Amino acid sequence: MDMPTLINEFWRWCRTECDVELGKSINVIGKNFNAFDVVFLAANGWNRNLFKHRAVDVGTMYVVKGDSVLPSLQQCKERAIVEGCQWFDNALVMHNALDDAMDVLRLAWWKLNGQS
């Protein structure tokens, strides 16, 4: 699928599945979204205004005393596993958009809803 088609499909999904009004920007939760993803998307024809300026980095949810930088996605997964999250068999990061997005979703859900 070429980039213009992908952008149109993404916006169709946002409007129909997420109730986003046409022309409105969206909130994002990710891992390094502003430093990597939005730059990559902009370089491939996406309008930066599609996304709100602020994004939530799931790494902030997994910071522990002694960290000098935000934990990586792998470190977040390792910490979630130690906390008892059973959604991960291991902390391997696949480094592809869909798998990484699902990891971020599970990590955020665990911190916000799943922990006892």
C-alpha positions as CSV (number, residue, x, y, z in Angstrom):
1,M,0.0,0.0,0.0
2,D,1.5,3.4,-0.9
3,M,1.7,6.2,1.6
4,P,-1.2,8.4,0.4
5,T,-3.5,5.4,0.5
6,L,-2.2,4.4,3.9
7,I,-2.8,8.0,5.2
8,N,-6.4,8.0,3.9
9,E,-7.1,4.6,5.4
10,F,-5.7,5.7,8.7
11,W,-7.9,8.7,8.7
12,R,-10.9,6.7,7.7
13,W,-10.3,4.4,10.6
14,C,-9.8,7.4,13.0
15,R,-13.2,8.9,11.9
16,T,-15.2,5.7,11.9
17,E,-13.6,3.7,14.8
18,C,-12.4,6.4,17.1
19,D,-14.9,9.2,16.5
20,V,-12.2,11.7,15.4
21,E,-13.6,14.7,13.5
22,L,-12.1,15.4,10.1
23,G,-9.3,17.9,10.5
24,K,-8.8,17.4,14.2
25,S,-5.5,16.2,15.7
26,I,-5.3,13.1,17.8
27,N,-3.6,12.2,21.1
28,V,-0.9,9.6,20.9
29,I,0.6,7.2,23.4
30,G,3.8,5.4,22.2
31,K,7.4,4.8,22.8
32,N,9.7,7.6,21.4
33,F,6.8,8.8,19.2
34,N,7.9,12.4,18.9
35,A,11.6,11.6,18.5
36,F,11.2,8.8,16.0
37,D,7.7,8.0,14.6
38,V,6.4,11.5,13.9
39,V,9.7,12.4,12.2
40,F,9.5,9.2,10.0
41,L,5.9,9.8,9.2
42,A,6.5,13.5,8.3
43,A,9.4,12.4,6.0
44,N,6.9,10.1,4.3
45,G,4.2,12.7,3.6
46,W,2.2,12.6,6.8
47,N,1.1,16.0,8.0
48,R,2.5,16.6,11.5
49,N,-0.7,18.4,12.5
50,L,-2.5,15.1,12.4
51,F,-1.0,14.4,15.9
52,K,-1.3,16.6,19.0
53,H,2.0,18.2,20.0
54,R,2.2,16.3,23.2
55,A,2.4,12.5,23.3
56,V,2.5,10.1,26.2
57,D,5.7,8.0,26.3
58,V,4.9,4.7,28.0
59,G,8.4,4.7,29.4
60,T,7.3,7.3,31.9
61,M,5.1,4.7,33.5
62,Y,8.0,2.4,34.1
63,V,10.6,4.7,35.5
64,V,12.2,3.5,38.7
65,K,14.6,5.1,41.2
66,G,18.0,5.2,39.8
67,D,17.0,5.6,36.1
68,S,18.9,8.4,34.4
69,V,16.9,8.1,31.2
70,L,13.5,6.7,30.3
71,P,13.5,2.9,30.0
72,S,13.5,1.3,26.6
73,L,10.6,-0.7,25.4
74,Q,12.5,-3.9,26.3
75,Q,13.1,-2.6,29.8
76,C,9.4,-1.6,30.2
77,K,8.4,-5.2,29.2
78,E,11.0,-6.6,31.6
79,R,9.6,-4.5,34.5
80,A,6.0,-5.4,33.6
81,I,6.9,-9.1,33.7
82,V,8.5,-8.7,37.1
83,E,5.3,-6.9,38.3
84,G,3.3,-10.0,37.2
85,C,2.0,-9.0,33.8
86,Q,1.2,-12.2,32.0
87,W,0.6,-10.6,28.6
88,F,4.3,-11.1,27.8
89,D,6.2,-14.4,27.5
90,N,9.4,-12.5,27.2
91,A,10.8,-9.0,26.8
92,L,11.8,-9.4,23.1
93,V,11.0,-6.2,21.0
94,M,10.1,-7.0,17.4
95,H,10.9,-3.6,16.1
96,N,8.0,-3.5,13.7
97,A,5.2,-1.0,13.9
98,L,2.3,-3.3,14.7
99,D,4.0,-5.5,17.3
100,D,5.6,-2.5,19.0
101,A,2.3,-0.7,19.1
102,M,0.7,-3.7,20.7
103,D,3.5,-3.8,23.3
104,V,2.9,-0.2,24.1
105,L,-0.9,-0.8,24.4
106,R,-0.4,-3.7,26.7
107,L,2.2,-1.9,28.8
108,A,-0.1,1.2,29.2
109,W,-3.1,-1.0,29.9
110,W,-1.2,-3.0,32.6
111,K,-0.1,0.2,34.4
112,L,-3.5,1.9,34.1
113,N,-5.9,-1.0,34.6
114,G,-4.3,-4.4,35.0
115,Q,-2.2,-4.2,38.1
116,S,-3.6,-5.5,41.4
